[in-house]
């Protein structure tokens, strides 16, 4: 299931990048640009929600047995 959510996140990010490219290209009509912009805003909100959820999950995983949050640098 985590693999499936990761795939959705990556697909949404790729779509957002494509939208940004289209808007930067200035080849779209005003109406189409507005549609793309609206879609981009929705994708941005969705991506932000997924990132916030991931951050919350990481914080839960980093809590010690006393419930204290021990933030540590991520190491590769």
N, C-alpha and C positions, 0 to 999 in steps of 0.2 A: 504494500500500500504506500509506503514512503517513497518507493521508486516511482509510483504512478503520480504522486503529488509533485515530485521533483520534475518529472517530465512536463507536467502542466505548467509549472513555473517557468521552465526553460522555453517552452513554446510561447507563453505569454510575453516573455522578455524578447524573444526573437520578433514577434509580431509588433511589439512596441518599437523596436529598432527600425523595422521596416516602415512603420508609420512616420517616424521622425525623418527618415530618409526621404519619404514621399513629400512631406511638408517642406523640407529644406530645398527640395528640387524645384519648387515653384511651378510645377507642370500641371497641378491639379486646379480645377475650377474652385471658386469660392465655396460653393455648396459642398463639394466633395472634401475640401479642406476642413470645413466645419464638421462634417461627419467623421473624418479621420481624427480630428482633434478630440471630439467627444469620446470616440473609442479609446484613444490614447489616455484620456483622463480616467476612464473606467479601468483600463488595464493597470495604470499606475496605482490606483487605489487598491486593486486586488493584489498586486505585487507587494505593496507596502504592508498589507494585512498578513500576507504569507511570511514576510520577513519579521514582522513583529511577533507572530506566533512562534517562529523558529527561535527568536531571541528569548522568549519566555520559556520554551522547552530547555534551552541551554542553561538558563539560570536555575531551573529546577534540578537539572543534572549536576550542577556545581555546588548545590547546597550540601553542607556536611550533616552529620548525624544530629547536631543540635539545632539545625535549621538555619545556620548562619551561611550567608552567601560568600563563597571564597572565589573572587574573580582572579583568574590567572591568565597570563598571556597564552594565546594559542600557539602551539608548536607544530610544525609540519612533521 
